[in-house]
Amino acid sequence: MLIFSIREVFGKKVDKKWFWFLGIYLIILAGLRNQVGPDYGSYLGIYIYSDTKSYYSIFMKMLHLEGTETLDVEWLYTLINKILLNIFNAPYYVLTLIIAIFAIIFKVEYTEDNTFYPFTFTLFMFIPNFFIGESGQIRQNLGTFMVYFAIRYIKERKLWHYLFFIFLGSGIHSVCYLFLPMYWLARVPLNKTIMLILIIGSVFLSPFEVYRFFGNFLSGMAEESSLVDGFNGYMDETVQRINGGFGIPEAMMAILTFFLFVFDNKMKELYPYYEYHRNYAVIGICFYFIFRNNPIFSSRLVGAFVGFSYIIIPNAMYVVSGRVRNMIYAFIITLVVFNFVVFSTFNNIRAGRFTIDLYQNHLLP
């Protein structure tokens, strides 16, 4: 990733086939892992649980109607699990492989569609996203990348195509419902004054926990009791930060805000569809501060939007030249190294069994 990243930034665009080779390798790493990831056992439990549900109940859940049984997991994910186990009696790694294949395909297509620096963006987001996403919260990861992919239909003004992907994505994870308004919100004009008012307003709203007014609606999108412990194996949320301290998430919001305001004019002028990513970024930053006192909301719900918006940081290199591009790239690589060190220091790599002595794969030695 680093070698091709240097080439695409300082040389010429790398052929897409090399990006697909990387995608295939990541599919093998995530899809054929064995007992790897803090959520591995929880999803294995869901796999077995899904076979106890009837196809009729799954169909009723798809229609948002009550069936003879209660489904605690979204209909499409339950259906995939049930077919694999009930019809093919497939081992669990077949499920993780299929989910990884679709997630990486959507990820590759989205990245290629929205940046000239796919290797740089993938490198920038690799830690901790690959471990929390493709190798951790596989449902939310797949659902959100299906919606990320569907941003092409916002650009093409194909509403029904976009709604179809929202429908499928929400069948994997209900957090995808949050993206439904983005077909219209992505094109809302914003300027620096409006962005500043929205972000500062969200900071002031943070202590009041206004998200509680939505009751169980948001809770259903962000929390499954069987997965919270696994998720917390990766995310080190301290009481001091939640109660008003300053940590890595706040620093990343500050960095993203900096890029929004400093490069906004040039990006609007030179980068196609930048405004869509900017709007996602503003919503993500505002959501982060509004949900800040809830560690699950401020990471899972916000992460879905921020995953879009971080693409602004490498894309900024496209609208500058010379010394400024070098500075941005050096900053990105510094963040990559920093994230690697922090993620390892928090013992999260060992918690997920991703160390060289603990990692196991059904294919790789």
ChimeraX attribute file (.defattr): number of C-alpha atoms within 10 A of each C-alpha:
attribute: neighborCount
match mode: 1-to-1
recipient: residues
	/A:1	17
	/A:2	13
	/A:3	9
	/A:4	21
	/A:5	21
	/A:6	15
	/A:7	16
	/A:8	18
	/A:9	20
	/A:10	13
	/A:11	10
	/A:12	11
	/A:13	14
	/A:14	17
	/A:15	10
	/A:16	11
	/A:17	9
	/A:18	13
	/A:19	19
	/A:20	15
	/A:21	11
	/A:22	15
	/A:23	19
	/A:24	16
	/A:25	12
	/A:26	18
	/A:27	24
	/A:28	18
	/A:29	23
	/A:30	26
	/A:31	26
	/A:32	24
	/A:33	22
	/A:34	19
	/A:35	18
	/A:36	25
	/A:37	29
	/A:38	28
	/A:39	25
	/A:40	20
	/A:41	15
	/A:42	17
	/A:43	21
	/A:44	17
	/A:45	12
	/A:46	18
	/A:47	21
	/A:48	14
	/A:49	16
	/A:50	24
	/A:51	19
	/A:52	11
	/A:53	16
	/A:54	15
	/A:55	15
	/A:56	12
	/A:57	18
	/A:58	27
	/A:59	16
	/A:60	17
	/A:61	21
	/A:62	18
	/A:63	11
	/A:64	10
	/A:65	10
	/A:66	14
	/A:67	15
	/A:68	11
	/A:69	14
	/A:70	12
	/A:71	18
	/A:72	13
	/A:73	21
	/A:74	18
	/A:75	26
	/A:76	20
	/A:77	22
	/A:78	22
	/A:79	23
	/A:80	18
	/A:81	22
	/A:82	25
	/A:83	15
	/A:84	17
	/A:85	19
	/A:86	15
	/A:87	9
	/A:88	9
	/A:89	11
	/A:90	14
	/A:91	11
	/A:92	17
	/A:93	18
	/A:94	16
	/A:95	20
	/A:96	23
	/A:97	18
	/A:98	14
	/A:99	21
	/A:100	27
	/A:101	21
	/A:102	16
	/A:103	24
	/A:104	24
	/A:105	19
	/A:106	21
	/A:107	21
	/A:108	20
	/A:109	17
	/A:110	21
	/A:111	21
	/A:112	16
	/A:113	13
	/A:114	22
	/A:115	20
	/A:116	20
	/A:117	24
	/A:118	27
	/A:119	25
	/A:120	26
	/A:121	21
	/A:122	21
	/A:123	18
	/A:124	25
	/A:125	18
	/A:126	17
	/A:127	20
	/A:128	19
	/A:129	17
	/A:130	18
	/A:131	21
	/A:132	23
	/A:133	21
	/A:134	25
	/A:135	26
	/A:136	25
	/A:137	22
	/A:138	24
	/A:139	23
	/A:140	26
	/A:141	27
	/A:142	25
	/A:143	27
	/A:144	31
	/A:145	25
	/A:146	25
	/A:147	27
	/A:148	24
	/A:149	22
	/A:150	23
	/A:151	24
	/A:152	17
	/A:153	17
	/A:154	17
	/A:155	15
	/A:156	10
	/A:157	13
	/A:158	14
	/A:159	13
	/A:160	10
	/A:161	15
	/A:162	22
	/A:163	17
	/A:164	13
	/A:165	21
	/A:166	24
	/A:167	19
	/A:168	19
	/A:169	29
	/A:170	28
	/A:171	23
	/A:172	26
	/A:173	24
	/A:174	24
	/A:175	24
	/A:176	25
	/A:177	17
	/A:178	15
	/A:179	20
	/A:180	16
	/A:181	9
	/A:182	17
	/A:183	20
	/A:184	11
	/A:185	14
	/A:186	19
	/A:187	16
	/A:188	11
	/A:189	10
	/A:190	12
	/A:191	10
	/A:192	13
	/A:193	9
	/A:194	12
	/A:195	19
	/A:196	14
	/A:197	11
	/A:198	15
	/A:199	21
	/A:200	14
	/A:201	14
	/A:202	20
	/A:203	17
	/A:204	11
	/A:205	17
	/A:206	20
	/A:207	15
	/A:208	11
	/A:209	14
	/A:210	11
	/A:211	19
	/A:212	12
	/A:213	9
	/A:214	9
	/A:215	9
	/A:216	9
	/A:217	12
	/A:218	17
	/A:219	16
	/A:220	14
	/A:221	19
	/A:222	20
	/A:223	15
	/A:224	13
	/A:225	9
	/A:226	14
	/A:227	18
	/A:228	15
	/A:229	14
	/A:230	22
	/A:231	20
	/A:232	16
	/A:233	20
	/A:234	23
	/A:235	17
	/A:236	13
	/A:237	14
	/A:238	11
	/A:239	11
	/A:240	10
	/A:241	16
	/A:242	15
	/A:243	12
	/A:244	12
	/A:245	10
	/A:246	11
	/A:247	13
	/A:248	11
	/A:249	14
	/A:250	16
	/A:251	11
	/A:252	15
	/A:253	19
	/A:254	13
	/A:255	13
	/A:256	21
	/A:257	18
	/A:258	13
	/A:259	16
	/A:260	23
	/A:261	14
	/A:262	12
	/A:263	17
	/A:264	18
	/A:265	13
	/A:266	14
	/A:267	22
	/A:268	14
	/A:269	11
	/A:270	13
	/A:271	17
	/A:272	12
	/A:273	15
	/A:274	22
	/A:275	18
	/A:276	21
	/A:277	23
	/A:278	27
	/A:279	23
	/A:280	22
	/A:281	25
	/A:282	24
	/A:283	20
	/A:284	24
	/A:285	27
	/A:286	23
	/A:287	24
	/A:288	29
	/A:289	24
	/A:290	25
	/A:291	24
	/A:292	27
	/A:293	20
	/A:294	16
	/A:295	18
	/A:296	19
	/A:297	21
	/A:298	21
	/A:299	19
	/A:300	20
	/A:301	23
	/A:302	24
	/A:303	20
	/A:304	23
	/A:305	24
	/A:306	24
	/A:307	18
	/A:308	23
	/A:309	23
	/A:310	22
	/A:311	25
	/A:312	23
	/A:313	21
	/A:314	22
	/A:315	22
	/A:316	25
	/A:317	21
	/A:318	17
	/A:319	16
	/A:320	16
	/A:321	10
	/A:322	9
	/A:323	9
	/A:324	13
	/A:325	18
	/A:326	15
	/A:327	11
	/A:328	17
	/A:329	21
	/A:330	12
	/A:331	14
	/A:332	19
	/A:333	15
	/A:334	13
	/A:335	16
	/A:336	17
	/A:337	14
	/A:338	13
	/A:339	18
	/A:340	15
	/A:341	12
	/A:342	14
	/A:343	18
	/A:344	16
	/A:345	11
	/A:346	14
	/A:347	15
	/A:348	22
	/A:349	23
	/A:350	21
	/A:351	18
	/A:352	24
	/A:353	18
	/A:354	20
	/A:355	15
	/A:356	9
	/A:357	8
	/A:358	14
	/A:359	18
	/A:360	18
	/A:361	16
	/A:362	12
	/A:363	11
	/A:364	9
	/A:365	6
